[in-house]
């Protein structure tokens, strides 16, 4: 199998999984207004655990999407 085909399969799968994961994170892990985030003082305390989990998974899924887009672009250009 040609190396471009392998990279396209991996990057395409990663793009689909990252996009679906980002959508799920935005729907499922989004902090609700009743989680008590407003009571925490972000200047003085650590971040709220729900907000911290949401931001971490958002960064992970967006990183997966960006890496897969770069790999797809690389396969198209080379």
Secondary structure, 3 states (H helix, E strand, C coil): CCHHHHHHHHHHHHHHHHHHHHHHHHHHCCCCHHHCCCCCCCCCCCCCHHHHHHHHHHHHHHHHHHHHHHHHHHHHHC
